[in-house]
Amino acid sequence: MASTVRRAVGFAFVGSFALLVPVFVGWGELQTIVGTIPVGSVLDPAQATTILVSVPFLAVTALSLITTRGRLFDLFAFPADHEEGRLYGLASFCFVTAGLTMFALQFDLSLPAFVASVFLLVYGNLAEKVAHQFTKDPFVLTTIFAGTAFCMAVTGQVLTSSILGTPLSLSLAVFLGASGSLLAALLRSMLFDRDDPIVLLAVAFALWLFADLPLSLNGIHVVGALCLTLVFGYLSYALETASVTGMLSGVLLALLTVVLGDYGWFAVLISFFVVGGLATKFRYETKRHRGLAQENEGARGSGNVLANSAVALIAVIGAAAHTTFGVSESVFLFAFTGAIAAAMSDTLSSEIGGLFGPPRLITTMRPVQPGTNGGVTWQGVVAGIGGAAVVAMIAVIFFDLTALGAGIVVLAGVVGMTVDSLLGATVEGPLLDNMAVNFLATLSAAIAAVGMSLVTGVVVL
């Protein structure tokens, strides 16, 4: 058995200790012990329970730091651990898990979500390491990781609820399992194995956020959303419009958009991916010759996808929690459509406008070389406006926007496109990279869309 597989088995075994948390929490004897703590002690019963439940992971953390050689060391050691002479990888994983345990108990957060986060990571990793002995295909390995992680996340939630004797929504379990496994797969594709504690932190807090949202989930809706987004992800990868990480980012965003929003929100989002992907591939060789083509044969990576969609995702989550904020859902809808319109406008203006020239710098209107940040052409501007109009048209179909509402979406897209060019001409390179510029452009468009909708009375808080 390869050392990587043995290490994955060891981490899966330690990760299984997460089930001890609901066991201890539901253990009557523990409550009896805690109940003997006198009033006025240094620790109150809640704090004592938190520490006692975290003991298994804290004990493994301590053991990891004092183990410097032997079979146990060889089992859990990463290559860097051999150089440093300590099991820092295992220690950091267990320390983070103990911290998450304390956090969950202190703030009364979902224990099924906590166990799901640990299970999906350690067992998904194990399945991937085993598969790696037979194939090196990144798509296959990612699929195996995500599929196993999903199954184990759902299993962990079911077991936790059974141990605690609490009801479990299977729809919520499937949604948390799917979103958690996709997020973990995405993060692990960008990080190293030793960074799994970071992945665990991100997944746990994301699942706690989703579990706490006031959602009314329907099983058919969740399963349908999952199937739809998986088909979309596979097609984007097969057609080479997205890399593996770009595919994961797109599938995760699409799943959250369908479940937290609805199919109308998904239609708006997918318009950007489809039209933007086709525009990137359009006359690709000509753009390559001019030095304007996207890298990796036009297949967009996770950074590009997230930079253009992060604001829209925040808007979707805000819409799902709008009753908590006491804000109209329409406010978040305009933020969402405005951000997507900006992403569409910027993509089309760059991909179509780059075929014409010479471009002119937006701040001076002087001719510049193709590919210069902040360079624009009138053809690109027209294409950008057309892209925003496509988003507005889809929003009209699914959300019955008025002509004024549609005009706001188009104008917000133009605002975002213009901000992108202005930032490109002034601060991109020395201060900001392209992904930061894209994020700020979509953010400005979202703010503009919300502001205009409120001023014109299309939306009321």
N, C-alpha and C positions, 0 to 999 in steps of 0.2 A: 504494500500500500504506500502510495506517495506521501511525502511528508506534509504536503499541503492538504491532502485528504485527511490524514490523521489529525492535523491541527483543527480542521473544520469539524471533525467528529468531537474533539475535545471541547470546542467552543459551543457546539450544539448541546452537549451534555451540561455544561455550566449554564447555558442560556435556559435550559429546561427548569432551572431553579426558580425561574419567574413564577412557576405555578405554586411555589411555596408561599408567595405573597397572599393570594386569595385563601390558601389553606390556613395560614396563620391568622389572617384577618377574621375568618369564620370560625376559628377554633375557640370553643367556649372556655377552655382552660386558660388561654391567654387573657381573655377578658377578666377571669377571676384573679389572675396574677396582677393585672393592671389595677383592678379594683381595690387591691390592698394598699396602694400608694396613698399615704396620708395627705390631707389637704395642706397646702403651703409648702410642699416639697419642691425641690429644684426643678423636677420634671412633672408636668401634669400628665394625666392618663393618656391623652392623645399623643403627646410627644414620646412617652414611653412606648406606646404601641408602635409608633413609626420607627423608632430605633430598633426595637426587638425584631420587627419584621424584616429590617434591612440587614440583620446580622449575617445571614448566609453569604451575601455578596460582599459585605465588608470583610468577612473572614477570608474569602478567596482573594480579595485585594491584598490583604496583609500577607497571606501565604505566597502570593505571586512576587512580592517585593523581597522576600527573604530566600526564595528559591534561586540558586545560581548555577546548579548543575544537576545531572541525573535524568532519569526517564521522564519525570514530570516536566522538567525544563525543556527537554528535547521535544516533547509532545506539543507544547503550547508556544514555543519560541518562534517569532518571526525572524527573518534574516537580520534585521536591525537589533533584535534582542540578543542575538549571539554576539554581536559586536559590543553591546553595552553591558552584557553580563547580567541582565535583569529581565523579568517577564513584564516589561512595561506595557506591551500590547494587551495582555490579559488583565493586568492591574487596572489600566484605564477603562477597559470595557466593563469590568465589574464595579469599579468606582462610579462610573456614570449610571449603571443600572441601579446601584444602591441609591444614588441621588434622585433618580426618577421615581424610585419606590417611595422615598421620603416625600417628594413633591406631590405625588399622587395622593398619598394618605393625608398630608397636611392640608391640601386644598380640595379634598374630596373629588378627585378626578376619576374618570372611568378606568377601573382595573382591567376589564376586558381589552380596552384599547392599549393599555400598558403591556399586557402579556402578548397581545398580537404584534406589537412593535418588536419585542425581543424575539419571538418565535419566527416571524417572517425573515428577520435578518440572519439568524444563525442557521436555520434550516435551508433557506434559500442559498446561502453561501455554501453549505455542505453539498447540496445538489449540483451547484455550479462547479465546484471543485472536482466532484466525481465525473461530471460530463466532460470536464477539461482534459481528462485522461484519454478521451476518444475523439474529441473535435476541438478545433481552435476557432471555429466560425463565431464571430461576436454576436451575430443575430441569434443563432441557436443557443449560445450560452446565456444570453440575456433573456431569451424566452423561457429557458429552463429555470433560471433564477426566479423570474417574476411569477411563473406558474406555481412553482413549489412554495414560494413565499406567500402567495395568495391562499393556497390551500391550508398552510400552517397558521396563517393569521386568522382565518375563519375557525380552524380547529382550536386555537388558543382561546378565542372568545367564547366558543361553546363550552369548553372545559371550565373556564373561569366562572361563567354564569352558573354552570351546574354545581360547582363547588360552593359558591356563595348562595345558591338557591334563589337567584334573582332572574327575572324574565329577560329574554334576549330577543331583540328584533333581528330576524335573519336577514332582512333587507339591509339594515344598518351594518350588520356583520360583514355582508358581502361588499358593501360600499367601502367600509373601512379597510377591509382586506385588499381590495383592488387598488384603492388610492395609495395605501401604504406600500404595497409591493411595487407599484410603478415608481413612486417617489424614491424608494430605496434602490431600485435598479438604476434609476437615473443618477442618483448621487454616487453610487458605487462605480458607475462607468466613468466618473470624472475624478475619483479619489483612489487612494491606495487601500489595500486590505487592512492596514494598520489604522486607518482612519474610520473604521466601523463605529467607534463611539460617537463620532460626529453624525454619522448617518442615523444611528439610534436616537440621538437627541432630536434631530430634525423630524424624523418619522413620528416619534412619540408625541411631540408637541403638535404636529399637524393633525394626528388622529384625535388627540384631545380636543382640538379646535372643532373638527368636524363632528365629533360625538356630542359636543355641547351646543351645536347649532339647533335652532328650533325647526327641525325638518320633519315633514310628513312623507316618509318614503314608501313607495309602492314597489313590491318585489319585481313585478313585470317591467316596471319603468327602469329599475336599477339594472336588471339583467339585459334589457334591451339596450340601455346606454352603454353597458360594457361591451356587448357584441358589436354595436355600431362603431364604437371608437377603436376597437381592436382591428376591425376591417379597414377603417380609415388609416390606422397606423401602418398596417401591413402594406397597403397600396402605396402610401407615401414612401415607404422604404423600397418596395419593389420597382416603383417608377423612378427611383433615385432622386426624388425631390427632397429627401431628408436622410441624414445619417442615422445610425442606431440611436445615438443620444438625442438627435433631433426628433426621431420617431417617438422615443419615450416621452420627451417633453410634450409633443403634440397630443399623444394619447392621454396623458395625465390631464392636460388642460382641457381636452375635449370631454373627458369623463366628468370632471368637476363641473364643467359648464352645463352639460346635460342634466346631471343629478341636482346640482344646486340651483340651476336656472331652469331651462327647459329646452325643447328641441328648437324653438325659435332662437334662443341665445346661441345654440350650437350652429344653426344655419348661418348666423352672422359671423361667428368665429371661423367656420370651415370655408367661408367665402375667401377669407384672407389667405388661408393655407393653399387652397386650390388655385385661385387666380394668381397669387403671388408666386407659387411654384411654377405655374405655366409661364409666367412672365420671365422668371429666372432662366428657364430653359429656352425661351424664345431667342433664336439667332445666337445661340451660346458661343459658337465658334467665332462669330464676328466680334462679340464682346471680349472673348479671350484674346483675339488678335489685338484689340485696342487696350488690353490690360484692365478691363472693367469686369471680367467674369468673376462670379463667386467661386471660392475655392471648393475643392472636392467635387468637381463636376457639377456644381450648382446644388448639391445636396446640403441643405441647411442644418447646422448643428444646434445643440441645445442652447448655446449662448444667444444665437440669433433669434430662436423661437421665443425664449423667455424674455429677452429684451423687448421684443415687440408685443408680447402678450401678458406680461406681469401686471400691468395696470388693469387690463381687462379682467384678469383673474381676481384681483382685489375687489373689483366692482361686482363680480359674480358672488363672491363670499359676502360682501356687504349687502347685496340684495337678499341673500338667504337669511341674513340676520337683521333685516331692516326693522322688524318689529321691536327688536332689542334696542336699536338706536332711536326708534321713534321717528324715522325718516321714511318718506315715500319710496317705494321700490322704483318708481320712475326716475328718481334722481340717479340711482345706480345704473339703470338701463341706459340713460343718456351718457353717463361716464363710460360705460362699456362700449356702446356703439361709436362714441367719439374716438376712443382709443383705437378701436379696430379700423375705423375710417382713416385715422392718421397712419397706422401701420400699412394699410393698403395703398394710400396715396404716396407715401414715401417709397415703398417698394416699386410701384409702377413708374413713378417719376424717374427713379434711378435706372431701372431695367429697360424701360422704353426710351427715356430721354438720352441714355448713354449711347444709343445707336445713332444719334444725330449730333450735330455740332457745327462749329465749336461751342462748347458751353461757356457761359459767362458767370463770373463770380457774383453771387447774389448781393454782396455788400457794395460792390463798385461797378458792376455791369461790364467789367473788362473781360475780354476773351482769356480763357485759361485752358490748360491742357486737359483732355478727357481724363476723368478719374480724380480730378482735383476736388477736395472736400469743399462743399459749398457751391460747386459749379452747377448751373441750371440751364436748361434749354426750354424754349416755349413748348416744344413737343412733349417734354417731360412734365411740364406743368399741366398741360391738357390731359395727359394720361393720368396724372395724379388726381385731378378733379373727377375724371371718369371713374377712377377706383373708389373714391369716396361716395360717388353717386350710386355705385353698385351696392355698397354697404347700406346706404340710406334706403334704396329700393327694397332690399331684403327686409330691413326693419319695418318698412311700411306694410309689407305683406304679412309679417308675423305679429306685429305689435300695433297695427292700425294707427301708425303715426300720421298726423296731419301733414299738409304740405309745408307748414311752418316748421314742424318737428323734423321733417326730412331735410329741409334747408339748413337747419341747425347742425345736423349730422354732417352734411357736406361741408359746411363752413368750418366745422371743428376739424375735419380731416385736412382741409387746406391750411388751417392754423398749425396743425402738427407738422405737416410737410414743410411749411415755411420755417418753423422753429428748428427743425432738423437741419435745413440748409444753412440757417444763420449760425447755429452752433458749429456746424461743420466748417464754416468759413472763418470762425473766430477762435474757438477753443478746442476743437477736435484735434487730437495729436499731442499738443503740449500739456493739456489738462485732462481731457476726457478721451476715452476710446469710443469706437463706433457703437458698442452695445449701450454705453451710458448715454450717448446722444440719442439713440433710438428710444430708450426708456423715458428720457426727459421730453422727447417730442410727443410720445403717446400720453404722457402725464399732462402736458400742456393742453393737448386736445381734449382730454377728459374734463379738465377743469373748465376749458372754454365751453364745452357742450353743456355742462351743468349750469354754468353761469348764464349762458344765453337762454337756456330753457326756463330758468327761474325769473330772469328779467322780463322775458316775453310773456310769462304766465302760462307757458305750455305745461310746466310742472309746478306743483305747489308742495312745499315741505309738509 
